């Protein structure tokens, strides 16, 4: 690796910047440690054509990396310049060190990190190819309304990344549309996770996105069966979080139009007003207290590697409990600490060690502080080890 | 610190793994790159865009792009460099796209984002140190995007001048100049405010 003389300018006195260099380095490292990247390997692999998130709809056996055109276009989109990846005579560069900067504690998932679309369309340039680029498979962020678990009949949002297809060079509106379409249908999860289906009879008829407003046009005002005001509120918020996450440009306010002429979503929330997600310190208003983001639902994990469980939690004193079951037998249990306690939302992570092959369920829960036995919130995910 | 990942050590061997309709070689390689570089690159992106959501998106897109082009990457040893370049370009592009350069400064002053929430107040020294860090980060926010990129890659990732030039697609001389001007501005800017 280099030393400071790399940056020696003719008019740079030796030692001139020692102080500021030192301070800058410390400030950057200190600053960066505040970042708790969430885990996205599953999403990256899913978006790349094959994933563990369970994927109906994809053409099996034809992963995206077999489409060099799509791949090259994606690279060009990202980089803004075409890399020299296929250039035959790339000049020999001096050997460069690969610095592994990932610290050991990298793993905590982000606190309230809103999920983002994984569609490889960050850049604003167009693919340079003249052929028709293929649609992009992507892992799309979707929020569903589900029971927080435990002994409380409370419903909040759970985030899923679902496989979907985006048109080439998808616009923000395309991304929001694709995610919202998925958000309308919670049926695949209603048996396993108890997600409600407040939008099961509603379709998204259009989405427009400007830098200051996302407008979603719905076919109707939502399921008439939803009469609980809090459930209705969270159901509206599910679309807000989903649309904002899909667009991936922060908390752009969301407003609604209803094609059948209704004025209020579920007859209770004026469509024409703008909606937003709460400030991150108040995300508990919308988000379920405990999420499990890894392992993915029904993931199949290798027996050779330790199984690590990760997620986000808004829990008292940042403490979650967990139980691992194989079939109906409890095989392990323990506690874990989230990076932040309630009302903040923290990432938690714990290892189950290597596990014998079999089918497992991991249950993460918060015990009530009143008596230490009542469960305030919980979430379970099943996975297999082979 | 130089760490050779398994990916690099077995560079070139991936092509032989092909032939089926599953490129497990690419999946494995990406998983290893992910283990080694994901957190560092998200943090790099975050330092550049100051937005947790955007930082992860940019970094995720970089991994997806590298996965997608795995077979056409001539030199797998350079995969980490490709990732870095994609992240820096992605960060730059998203900032430009959104016209948010000015908001960079606003964002780091506001404590809204999850990543940006301040730690609980600690002992006095910690508070003082925090203040000093904040001064420096604010000063960094007043530099040009290019200067910020160069200094962040240099002092956060500890990259060499050649690596930074490579990642940014500019000459080594420009890297020197940006670094020098940036450091001078930081020294003067931070010094003047203290």
Interface residues (C-beta under 8 A of the other chain):
Chain A: X1 X2 X6 X7 X8 X9 X11 X12 X17 X19 X20 X21 X23 X24 X25 X26 X27 X28 X29 X30 X31 X32 X34 X35 X36 X37 X38 X40 X41 X43 X44 X45 X47 X48 X50 X61 X62 X63 X64 X65 X66 X67 X68 X70 X71 X72 X74 X75 X77 X78 X79 X80 X81 X83 X85 X86 X87 X90 X93 X94 X96 X97 X98 X99 X100 X101 X102 X103 X106 X107 X110 X111 X112 X113 X114 X115 X116 X117 X118 X119 X120 X121 X122 X123 X124 X211 X245 X248 X249 X250 X279 X280 X281 X340 X344 X345
Chain B: X1 X2 X3 X4 X5 X8 X21 X22 X23 X26 X27 X30 X31 X34 X35 X36 X37 X38 X39 X40 X42 X43 X44 X46 X47 X51 X52 X53 X54 X55 X56 X57 X58 X59 X60 X61 X62 X63 X64 X65 X66 X67 X68 X69 X70 X71 X72 X73 X74 X75 X77 X80 X81 X82 X85 X86 X89 X90 X92 X93 X94 X96 X97 X98 X112 X113 X114 X115 X116 X117 X119 X129 X130 X132 X133 X136 X137 X140 X151 X152 X154 X155 X156 X157 X158 X159 X160 X161 X162 X163 X166 X169 X175 X176 X177 X179 X180 X183 X184 X186 X187 X190
